[in-house]
Amino acid sequence: MPRLRVRLTRKASADLLRLAKFLVDRGAMAAAEKALAAIRKSFDEIAESPQASRQADDFDDPDIRHCRVKFGRYGYVVLYRIYPEESVVLSIKAGLEIDFGDVDLNA
């Protein structure tokens, strides 16, 4: 499968900023930078092998997947949908806040 483009929804972009701000507000600028780098690396993995991640259990659609990002104790979870030409990141959550009830699947 050719490398897919990865696009973030507005919500996913806002999630990324929120997660970084959480660390920065606690004086952990270096951790925020490392967290963002780890999350961005997951985007490369999604682009290379979008089917490699597990189907998201909360959704009936086999094209909705979640990629776990190892970072710290709990890490992050990137929720995305696979399309023929691209993968769209729908949401990014900290490992302890895995509730995707606020995700718009049509974004």
C-alpha positions, -999 to 999 in steps of 0.1 A, spaced: 0 0 0 14 34 -9 21 60 19 -11 78 27 -14 115 35 -23 122 71 -47 151 78 -58 164 112 -94 176 119 -98 208 137 -106 188 168 -75 168 166 -54 199 161 -71 214 192 -64 182 211 -27 184 202 -25 220 215 -45 211 247 -22 181 255 9 202 250 -5 231 270 -13 207 299 24 199 302 37 234 296 14 248 323 30 224 347 65 237 338 73 206 317 83 223 284 108 196 275 82 169 282 57 188 260 82 188 231 90 151 235 52 143 237 45 162 205 74 145 188 61 110 198 26 119 186 40 132 153 60 100 149 27 81 152 14 101 122 43 88 101 34 52 112 -2 58 103 9 71 69 31 41 62 8 14 76 -27 26 83 -41 -9 88 -14 -19 114 -33 -3 143 -63 -20 159 -99 -12 150 -114 11 176 -137 -10 198 -161 19 203 -170 21 166 -185 -4 142 -165 9 113 -134 -12 105 -117 19 90 -117 37 123 -85 27 141 -66 38 171 -29 41 174 -13 39 209 16 63 214 41 53 241 50 82 263 54 84 301 32 61 322 -1 63 302 9 76 267 -16 89 242 -42 74 218 -46 87 182 -81 79 167 -82 80 129 -102 70 100 -87 54 68 -99 66 34 -85 55 1 -64 86 -4 -56 97 32 -60 89 69 -78 115 89 -69 120 126 -102 125 144 -90 129 180 -59 126 202 -64 118 239 -41 112 269 -41 75 279 -63 82 310 -90 101 291 -99 74 265 -135 85 258 -142 93 222 -178 103 227 -170 139 216 -157 128 182 -174 138 149 -170 108 126 -180 129 96 -152 154 100 
